[in-house]
Amino acid sequence: MARPGASWKVAERNVAEAFGTKRHLEQGRNSPDVRLPGWSLEVKKRKRLPAWLHGFMKQARANVLNGDLPAVVMIETRPGVKAKRLVMMDFDAFVVIVEGLSGRAGLADAAESAVEAIADGDS
């Protein structure tokens, strides 16, 4: 029987296994749950995600054209504050994308450019 509170470890382990790796064991502040070349993943497990998140994905899936991958771009805007954008997509699609990118020699450069863009506030 799993210890109380240990289910988050199982969730992290399952995510890591989907990428053929293991949980990042040096956890704590400033350390990701799962580390992949060019990616630092945080795994957040909840009993339920908000219904509106599911609604956004349902709409994205319904509007897919020609077998494209559905994704949702969420934008937080407040007066006087630079907009913040996040992307949500199906996990299986994310796995395929990461695996496809990891085979490219330019992954490190792409990841570095993305990190710079985030640091510059271009997200």
N, CA, C and O of each residue as an XYZ file, in Angstrom:
492
protein
N       0.838     -1.176      0.000
C       0.000      0.000      0.000
C       0.883      1.239      0.000
O       1.853      1.318      0.755
N       0.549      2.199     -0.841
C       1.326      3.429     -0.944
C       1.137      4.284      0.299
O       0.054      4.333      0.883
N       2.190      4.942      0.683
C       2.103      5.858      1.818
C       1.228      7.045      1.448
O       1.159      7.434      0.282
N       0.555      7.623      2.450
C      -0.220      8.837      2.179
C       0.689      9.913      1.590
O       1.797     10.137      2.078
N       0.218     10.567      0.553
C       0.994     11.631     -0.073
C       1.996     11.149     -1.095
O       2.635     11.969     -1.755
N       2.157      9.837     -1.251
C       3.147      9.309     -2.186
C       2.624      9.239     -3.620
O       3.396      8.950     -4.534
N       1.330      9.498     -3.840
C       0.779      9.373     -5.193
C       1.403     10.372     -6.164
O       1.442     10.117     -7.367
N       1.891     11.503     -5.658
C       2.553     12.463     -6.540
C       3.859     11.885     -7.069
O       4.266     12.193     -8.189
N       4.520     11.046     -6.267
C       5.740     10.397     -6.739
C       5.427      9.425     -7.868
O       6.175      9.318     -8.840
N       4.308      8.715     -7.724
C       3.879      7.782     -8.772
C       3.574      8.558    -10.051
O       3.947      8.125    -11.141
N       2.906      9.692     -9.927
C       2.591     10.510    -11.101
C       3.877     10.979    -11.784
O       3.985     10.914    -13.008
N       4.840     11.446    -11.010
C       6.121     11.872    -11.577
C       6.826     10.709    -12.260
O       7.378     10.861    -13.350
N       6.805      9.556    -11.619
C       7.446      8.365    -12.185
C       6.785      7.987    -13.513
O       7.480      7.653    -14.473
N       5.454      8.036    -13.575
C       4.734      7.697    -14.813
C       5.074      8.668    -15.941
O       5.244      8.253    -17.088
N       5.174      9.944    -15.624
C       5.550     10.929    -16.648
C       6.965     10.645    -17.129
O       7.222     10.629    -18.333
N       7.875     10.424    -16.205
C       9.260     10.135    -16.586
C       9.342      8.889    -17.468
O      10.062      8.876    -18.466
N       8.606      7.850    -17.097
C       8.625      6.603    -17.871
C       8.093      6.799    -19.290
O       8.539      6.120    -20.215
N       7.145      7.721    -19.472
C       6.629      7.998    -20.820
C       7.732      8.512    -21.736
O       7.643      8.383    -22.957
N       8.774      9.096    -21.143
C       9.908      9.616    -21.915
C      11.128      8.699    -21.831
O      12.203      9.044    -22.322
N      10.957      7.520    -21.203
C      12.058      6.573    -21.099
C      13.143      7.008    -20.126
O      14.314      6.678    -20.309
N      12.757      7.748    -19.094
C      13.730      8.195    -18.107
C      13.178      7.977    -16.703
O      12.146      7.327    -16.531
N      13.854      8.510    -15.716
C      13.422      8.369    -14.325
C      13.180      9.733    -13.717
O      13.615     10.753    -14.253
N      12.477      9.742    -12.584
C      12.255     10.985    -11.835
C      13.602     11.618    -11.493
O      14.592     10.927    -11.252
N      13.612     12.919    -11.477
C      14.793     13.658    -11.051
C      14.811     13.603     -9.529
O      13.940     14.194     -8.892
N      15.763     12.921     -8.935
C      15.735     12.644     -7.501
C      16.259     13.784     -6.638
O      16.043     13.789     -5.426
N      16.943     14.745     -7.241
C      17.437     15.886     -6.479
C      16.349     16.946     -6.413
O      16.522     18.063     -6.902
N      15.219     16.582     -5.799
C      14.087     17.480     -5.797
C      14.182     18.490     -4.668
O      14.903     18.303     -3.688
N      13.451     19.530     -4.836
C      13.445     20.614     -3.881
C      13.356     21.919     -4.643
O      12.941     21.942     -5.802
N      13.730     22.965     -4.018
C      13.689     24.261     -4.695
C      14.671     24.292     -5.850
O      15.778     23.760     -5.759
N      14.255     24.917     -6.928
C      15.099     25.086     -8.107
C      15.543     23.770     -8.731
O      16.662     23.655     -9.231
N      14.654     22.777     -8.697
C      14.966     21.489     -9.290
C      13.690     20.909     -9.897
O      12.664     20.854     -9.220
N      13.731     20.471    -11.165
C      12.527     19.932    -11.804
C      12.172     18.537    -11.308
O      13.001     17.841    -10.724
N      10.924     18.142    -11.550
C      10.481     16.785    -11.214
C      11.044     15.769    -12.201
O      11.457     14.674    -11.817
N      11.056     16.150    -13.489
C      11.558     15.282    -14.550
C      12.470     16.135    -15.431
O      12.092     17.224    -15.863
N      13.662     15.632    -15.688
C      14.628     16.365    -16.506
C      14.844     15.602    -17.796
O      15.150     14.410    -17.778
N      14.684     16.295    -18.924
C      14.934     15.740    -20.250
C      15.887     16.684    -20.965
O      15.982     17.850    -20.582
N      16.590     16.229    -21.981
C      17.455     17.158    -22.720
C      16.636     18.334    -23.267
O      15.753     18.157    -24.107
N      16.944     19.511    -22.782
C      16.246     20.708    -23.239
C      14.945     21.001    -22.511
O      14.289     21.996    -22.821
N      14.545     20.164    -21.547
C      13.263     20.340    -20.863
C      13.412     20.109    -19.364
O      14.125     19.202    -18.935
N      12.746     20.921    -18.584
C      12.608     20.726    -17.140
C      11.117     20.679    -16.854
O      10.431     21.693    -16.985
N      10.606     19.525    -16.470
C       9.168     19.345    -16.294
C       8.765     19.366    -14.820
O       9.410     18.741    -13.978
N       7.719     20.075    -14.533
C       7.066     20.036    -13.233
C       5.791     19.221    -13.414
O       5.014     19.490    -14.331
N       5.569     18.246    -12.567
C       4.389     17.389    -12.645
C       3.461     17.781    -11.504
O       3.858     17.737    -10.339
N       2.254     18.157    -11.822
C       1.270     18.563    -10.820
C       0.074     17.639    -10.917
O      -0.607     17.601    -11.942
N      -0.183     16.897     -9.859
C      -1.289     15.933     -9.830
C      -2.423     16.494     -8.984
O      -2.209     16.972     -7.870
N      -3.614     16.429     -9.523
C      -4.810     16.876     -8.816
C      -5.914     15.854     -9.050
O      -5.938     15.181    -10.081
N      -6.836     15.738     -8.083
C      -7.985     14.841     -8.273
C      -8.830     15.316     -9.438
O      -9.338     14.508    -10.215
N      -8.979     16.619     -9.559
C      -9.755     17.194    -10.656
C      -9.083     18.463    -11.149
O      -8.597     19.283    -10.371
N      -9.072     18.594    -12.457
C      -8.666     19.861    -13.053
C      -9.938     20.677    -13.276
O     -11.023     20.111    -13.413
N      -9.809     21.986    -13.311
C     -11.008     22.809    -13.496
C     -11.771     22.449    -14.776
O     -11.173     22.168    -15.814
N     -13.078     22.465    -14.679
C     -13.930     22.119    -15.818
C     -13.649     23.014    -17.018
O     -13.719     22.562    -18.161
N     -13.333     24.275    -16.764
C     -13.082     25.187    -17.881
C     -11.835     24.786    -18.663
O     -11.770     25.032    -19.868
N     -10.833     24.169    -18.009
C      -9.668     23.670    -18.745
C     -10.086     22.554    -19.698
O      -9.681     22.522    -20.860
N     -10.900     21.646    -19.184
C     -11.404     20.564    -20.040
C     -12.238     21.133    -21.187
O     -12.175     20.636    -22.312
N     -13.008     22.163    -20.903
C     -13.814     22.812    -21.941
C     -12.959     23.427    -23.030
O     -13.286     23.334    -24.213
N     -11.849     24.063    -22.628
C     -10.939     24.648    -23.620
C     -10.369     23.566    -24.538
O     -10.315     23.744    -25.754
N      -9.937     22.426    -23.941
C      -9.375     21.347    -24.753
C     -10.434     20.703    -25.637
O     -10.153     20.327    -26.775
N     -11.647     20.577    -25.118
C     -12.730     20.008    -25.913
C     -12.966     20.866    -27.156
O     -13.147     20.342    -28.255
N     -12.964     22.173    -26.975
C     -13.149     23.084    -28.112
C     -11.985     22.969    -29.091
O     -12.198     22.943    -30.303
N     -10.753     22.899    -28.576
C      -9.585     22.779    -29.453
C      -9.642     21.485    -30.263
O      -9.330     21.480    -31.454
N     -10.043     20.383    -29.611
C     -10.157     19.106    -30.329
C     -11.250     19.160    -31.395
O     -11.090     18.613    -32.486
N     -12.354     19.818    -31.071
C     -13.474     19.910    -32.013
C     -13.114     20.747    -33.243
O     -13.684     20.551    -34.316
N     -12.177     21.671    -33.090
C     -11.827     22.586    -34.182
C     -10.582     22.177    -34.962
O     -10.090     22.952    -35.782
N     -10.063     20.970    -34.721
C      -8.863     20.505    -35.418
C      -9.150     20.329    -36.902
O     -10.197     19.812    -37.289
N      -8.214     20.762    -37.715
C      -8.298     20.600    -39.167
C      -7.216     19.655    -39.655
O      -6.081     19.712    -39.181
N      -7.552     18.796    -40.585
C      -6.592     17.949    -41.292
C      -5.650     17.171    -40.380
O      -4.478     17.006    -40.719
N      -6.121     16.693    -39.244
C      -5.285     15.900    -38.356
C      -4.245     16.684    -37.585
O      -3.324     16.093    -37.024
N      -4.370     18.012    -37.543
C      -3.442     18.828    -36.763
C      -3.560     18.475    -35.282
O      -4.535     17.849    -34.865
N      -2.586     18.870    -34.504
C      -2.626     18.657    -33.062
C      -3.358     19.809    -32.383
O      -3.072     20.974    -32.659
N      -4.295     19.492    -31.504
C      -4.985     20.570    -30.791
C      -4.128     21.101    -29.642
O      -3.447     20.337    -28.959
N      -4.170     22.387    -29.444
C      -3.492     23.030    -28.315
C      -4.286     24.280    -27.962
O      -4.986     24.845    -28.802
N      -4.166     24.697    -26.719
C      -4.846     25.896    -26.236
C      -3.781     26.877    -25.770
O      -2.892     26.515    -24.999
N      -3.869     28.110    -26.232
C      -3.010     29.177    -25.734
C      -3.875     30.029    -24.823
O      -4.862     30.621    -25.260
N      -3.496     30.084    -23.554
C      -4.250     30.879    -22.575
C      -3.454     32.146    -22.286
O      -2.240     32.098    -22.089
N      -4.145     33.268    -22.265
C      -3.488     34.550    -22.073
C      -4.097     35.253    -20.869
O      -5.309     35.460    -20.800
N      -3.247     35.613    -19.931
C      -3.674     36.381    -18.767
C      -3.323     37.842    -19.022
O      -2.167     38.182    -19.274
N      -4.333     38.695    -18.953
C      -4.083     40.122    -19.158
C      -4.650     40.918    -17.997
O      -5.752     40.661    -17.512
N      -3.867     41.883    -17.573
C      -4.296     42.829    -16.546
C      -3.734     44.187    -16.920
O      -2.635     44.282    -17.467
N      -4.476     45.226    -16.627
C      -3.973     46.569    -16.945
C      -2.617     46.833    -16.289
O      -2.425     46.571    -15.102
N      -1.695     47.349    -17.075
C      -0.383     47.718    -16.557
C       0.586     46.574    -16.371
O       1.704     46.791    -15.903
N       0.189     45.350    -16.727
C       1.052     44.176    -16.560
C       1.182     43.478    -17.912
O       0.192     43.275    -18.614
N       2.410     43.115    -18.267
C       2.630     42.413    -19.535
C       1.859     41.095    -19.546
O       1.864     40.362    -18.557
N       1.206     40.799    -20.648
C       0.412     39.575    -20.781
C       1.284     38.334    -20.547
O       2.451     38.302    -20.937
N       0.704     37.326    -19.910
C       1.366     36.041    -19.690
C       0.626     34.998    -20.505
O      -0.603     34.932    -20.470
N       1.378     34.176    -21.246
C       0.773     33.157    -22.096
C       1.273     31.773    -21.707
O       2.463     31.568    -21.464
N       0.349     30.837    -21.653
C       0.654     29.443    -21.368
C       0.038     28.575    -22.451
O      -0.968     28.945    -23.056
N       0.640     27.425    -22.694
C       0.125     26.492    -23.698
C      -0.282     25.199    -23.006
O       0.433     24.688    -22.144
N      -1.441     24.679    -23.396
C      -1.927     23.402    -22.876
C      -2.202     22.488    -24.073
O      -2.762     22.911    -25.085
N      -1.792     21.226    -23.930
C      -2.050     20.251    -24.990
C      -2.164     18.871    -24.366
O      -1.843     18.679    -23.193
N      -2.623     17.914    -25.159
C      -2.705     16.531    -24.683
C      -1.304     16.007    -24.403
O      -0.366     16.267    -25.156
N      -1.176     15.264    -23.305
C       0.127     14.751    -22.893
C       0.751     13.866    -23.965
O       1.947     13.983    -24.232
N      -0.033     12.981    -24.586
C       0.520     12.073    -25.595
C       1.103     12.846    -26.774
O       2.126     12.443    -27.328
N       0.469     13.946    -27.163
C       0.997     14.782    -28.242
C       2.309     15.430    -27.799
O       3.256     15.525    -28.579
N       2.356     15.871    -26.554
C       3.576     16.473    -26.015
C       4.726     15.481    -26.045
O       5.849     15.839    -26.400
N       4.451     14.227    -25.671
C       5.492     13.191    -25.692
C       6.037     13.037    -27.110
O       7.251     12.970    -27.302
N       5.158     12.980    -28.095
C       5.587     12.819    -29.490
C       6.449     14.002    -29.928
O       7.470     13.822    -30.593
N       6.038     15.197    -29.556
C       6.797     16.400    -29.934
C       8.182     16.380    -29.295
O       9.181     16.618    -29.973
N       8.245     16.100    -28.010
C       9.535     16.080    -27.307
C      10.445     15.004    -27.902
O      11.628     15.248    -28.135
N       9.898     13.830    -28.142
C      10.708     12.759    -28.723
C      11.203     13.137    -30.116
O      12.340     12.835    -30.478
N      10.348     13.799    -30.895
C      10.758     14.241    -32.226
C      11.859     15.281    -32.170
O      12.803     15.241    -32.959
N      11.737     16.205    -31.244
C      12.755     17.245    -31.099
C      14.068     16.706    -30.560
O      15.140     17.189    -30.922
N      13.983     15.701    -29.692
C      15.205     15.200    -29.062
C      16.129     14.530    -30.074
O      17.318     14.360    -29.808
N      15.596     14.153    -31.223
C      16.423     13.554    -32.260
C      17.143     14.586    -33.103
O      17.983     14.236    -33.933
N      16.823     15.855    -32.899
C      17.437     16.909    -33.703
C      18.674     17.465    -33.011
O      18.692     17.645    -31.794
N      19.701     17.733    -33.799
C      20.938     18.270    -33.242
C      20.734     19.669    -32.674
O      21.461     20.079    -31.769
N      19.760     20.400    -33.190
C      19.553     21.779    -32.764
C      18.679     21.936    -31.536
O      18.282     23.055    -31.210
N      18.364     20.844    -30.841
C      17.474     20.940    -29.688
C      18.045     21.854    -28.614
O      17.321     22.684    -28.064
N      19.306     21.719    -28.311
C      19.906     22.553    -27.266
C      19.811     24.025    -27.638
O      19.502     24.863    -26.791
N      20.077     24.346    -28.909
C      19.973     25.738    -29.351
C      18.545     26.233    -29.275
O      18.301     27.367    -28.862
N      17.589     25.389    -29.671
C      16.177     25.779    -29.618
C      15.743     26.001    -28.179
O      15.037     26.965    -27.883
N      16.161     25.115    -27.284
C      15.814     25.255    -25.874
C      16.431     26.523    -25.302
O      15.787     27.245    -24.541
N      17.673     26.791    -25.667
C      18.338     28.004    -25.180
C      17.615     29.256    -25.671
O      17.431     30.207    -24.912
N      17.207     29.257    -26.933
C      16.459     30.397    -27.472
C      15.128     30.574    -26.753
O      14.711     31.697    -26.470
N      14.463     29.456    -26.459
C      13.182     29.530    -25.756
C      13.372     30.077    -24.350
O      12.585     30.899    -23.882
N      14.425     29.615    -23.677
C      14.708     30.100    -22.323
C      14.997     31.601    -22.357
O      14.539     32.340    -21.485
N      15.748     32.050    -23.350
C      16.047     33.475    -23.477
C      14.772     34.281    -23.731
O      14.596     35.368    -23.180
N      13.891     33.742    -24.564
C      12.635     34.436    -24.848
C      11.785     34.584    -23.593
O      11.166     35.623    -23.363
N      11.766     33.523    -22.782
C      10.996     33.580    -21.532
C      11.622     34.598    -20.592
O      10.915     35.384    -19.961
N      12.946     34.585    -20.498
C      13.638     35.528    -19.614
C      13.424     36.967    -20.053
O      13.361     37.875    -19.225
N      13.314     37.170    -21.362
C      13.088     38.510    -21.904
C      11.622     38.920    -21.815
O      11.270     40.055    -22.133
N      10.765     37.989    -21.380
C       9.347     38.290    -21.254
C       8.574     38.200    -22.540
O       7.510     38.805    -22.670
N       9.102     37.440    -23.515
C       8.428     37.305    -24.809
C       7.424     36.177    -24.835
O       6.948     35.818    -25.912
N       7.079     35.599    -23.693
C       6.193     34.437    -23.705
C       4.767     34.810    -24.000
O       3.897     33.940    -24.045
